């Protein structure tokens, strides 16, 4: 049996979080650790390390991670 591990960069994590917010699955107000429900458990440790290296805490809000949103129709 072969296991492959996806390498999670901060940009990939932000994109994953942004897609979950856009789909309404998670809220920008929820803590970042909420994302662990949507990332495979064997890969979560890599995500945590990347977030830590980029000075994000798991208790920080998802909105802090993905930043502000721009709207084209404003």
Residue frames as qw, qx, qy, qz and C-alpha x, y, z in Angstrom:
[[0.000, 0.891, 0.454, 0.000, 0.00, 0.00, 0.00],
 [0.442, 0.189, 0.017, 0.876, 1.41, 3.39, -0.98],
 [0.134, -0.851, -0.413, 0.295, 0.59, 6.61, 0.80],
 [0.405, 0.439, 0.123, 0.792, 1.17, 9.95, -0.81],
 [0.264, -0.667, -0.394, 0.575, 1.36, 13.11, 1.21],
 [0.285, 0.826, 0.270, 0.404, 0.30, 16.40, -0.27],
 [0.450, -0.082, -0.213, 0.864, 2.66, 19.27, 0.44],
 [0.070, -0.873, -0.481, -0.038, 0.66, 22.15, 1.90],
 [0.338, 0.183, -0.067, 0.921, 2.04, 25.62, 1.28],
 [0.061, 0.393, 0.450, -0.800, 0.40, 28.62, 2.89],
 [0.337, 0.216, -0.336, -0.853, -1.18, 29.54, -0.46],
 [0.401, -0.123, -0.861, -0.288, -2.73, 26.07, -0.78],
 [0.183, -0.365, -0.774, 0.484, -4.09, 26.27, 2.77],
 [0.162, 0.354, 0.141, -0.910, -5.55, 29.71, 2.09],
 [0.386, 0.097, -0.584, -0.707, -7.16, 28.50, -1.14],
 [0.338, -0.241, -0.910, 0.003, -8.69, 25.47, 0.62],
 [0.077, -0.418, -0.593, 0.684, -10.05, 27.69, 3.40],
 [0.224, 0.283, -0.139, -0.922, -11.37, 30.27, 0.92],
 [0.385, -0.055, -0.761, -0.519, -13.23, 27.58, -1.04],
 [0.280, -0.361, -0.855, 0.244, -14.83, 26.25, 2.15],
 [0.033, 0.420, 0.338, -0.841, -15.95, 29.78, 3.08],
 [0.290, 0.180, -0.416, -0.843, -17.33, 30.46, -0.41],
 [0.412, -0.168, -0.843, -0.303, -19.30, 27.18, -0.32],
 [0.538, -0.519, 0.038, -0.663, -20.69, 28.15, 3.10],
 [0.821, -0.120, -0.548, 0.104, -19.21, 25.09, 4.80],
 [0.551, -0.364, -0.380, 0.648, -17.21, 27.15, 7.32],
 [0.023, -0.973, -0.223, -0.057, -17.43, 30.75, 8.48],
 [0.422, 0.640, -0.268, 0.583, -14.70, 33.39, 8.40],
 [0.399, -0.704, 0.273, -0.520, -15.33, 33.76, 12.15],
 [0.967, -0.249, -0.035, -0.027, -14.48, 30.16, 13.04],
 [0.414, -0.724, 0.513, 0.203, -11.01, 29.26, 14.33],
 [0.388, 0.576, -0.654, -0.300, -8.46, 27.87, 11.89],
 [0.203, -0.215, 0.947, -0.128, -8.47, 24.50, 13.67],
 [0.699, 0.345, 0.371, -0.504, -11.96, 23.95, 12.22],
 [0.544, 0.596, -0.461, -0.368, -10.23, 23.19, 8.92],
 [0.146, -0.358, 0.921, -0.050, -8.86, 19.94, 10.36],
 [0.648, 0.253, 0.615, -0.369, -12.29, 18.39, 9.68],
 [0.688, 0.681, 0.081, -0.239, -11.76, 18.92, 5.95],
 [0.322, 0.708, -0.628, -0.016, -8.10, 17.98, 5.57],
 [0.891, -0.029, -0.453, 0.000, -7.01, 14.33, 5.86],
 [0.683, -0.725, 0.084, -0.003, -5.72, 13.54, 9.37],
 [0.853, -0.108, 0.161, 0.484, -2.37, 12.22, 8.10],
 [0.446, 0.508, 0.155, 0.720, -1.78, 15.59, 6.39],
 [0.293, -0.911, -0.229, -0.178, -2.98, 17.85, 9.19],
 [0.683, -0.551, 0.047, 0.476, 0.41, 17.80, 10.95],
 [0.510, 0.171, 0.317, 0.781, 2.00, 19.29, 7.82],
 [0.033, -0.776, -0.365, -0.514, -0.68, 21.97, 7.71],
 [0.546, -0.814, -0.161, 0.117, -0.10, 22.82, 11.38],
 [0.676, -0.289, 0.156, 0.660, 3.65, 23.13, 10.81],
 [0.335, 0.421, 0.364, 0.760, 3.19, 25.42, 7.81],
 [0.239, -0.855, -0.321, -0.330, 0.74, 27.62, 9.72],
 [0.651, -0.683, -0.062, 0.324, 3.12, 27.81, 12.68],
 [0.611, -0.034, 0.238, 0.754, 6.04, 28.76, 10.44],
 [0.122, 0.512, 0.355, 0.773, 3.90, 31.57, 9.03],
 [0.035, 0.035, -0.470, 0.881, 2.95, 32.80, 12.52],
 [0.589, -0.288, -0.302, -0.692, -0.67, 31.65, 12.51],
 [0.235, -0.142, 0.831, -0.484, -2.21, 30.09, 15.60],
 [0.121, -0.272, -0.921, -0.252, -4.91, 27.43, 15.36],
 [0.041, -0.630, -0.641, 0.435, -7.18, 29.65, 17.46],
 [0.028, 0.318, -0.210, -0.924, -6.86, 32.53, 14.96],
 [0.610, 0.504, 0.371, -0.486, -9.92, 33.14, 12.80],
 [0.661, 0.309, 0.577, 0.367, -10.19, 31.73, 9.28],
 [0.263, 0.941, 0.200, 0.075, -10.81, 35.31, 8.14],
 [0.298, -0.845, 0.367, 0.251, -7.34, 36.26, 9.40],
 [0.637, -0.150, 0.667, 0.357, -5.87, 33.45, 7.32],
 [0.513, 0.493, 0.595, 0.373, -7.62, 34.19, 4.04],
 [0.202, -0.137, 0.082, 0.966, -7.51, 37.98, 4.37],
 [0.368, 0.467, 0.236, -0.768, -10.03, 40.43, 2.98],
 [0.503, 0.396, 0.732, 0.232, -12.31, 39.64, 0.10],
 [0.067, 0.295, -0.237, -0.923, -12.79, 41.85, -2.94],
 [0.473, 0.537, 0.667, -0.207, -16.13, 42.18, -4.63],
 [0.294, 0.101, 0.538, 0.784, -16.36, 42.97, -8.32],
 [0.064, -0.630, -0.623, -0.459, -19.95, 44.26, -8.17],
 [0.315, -0.652, -0.410, 0.555, -19.52, 46.92, -5.45]]
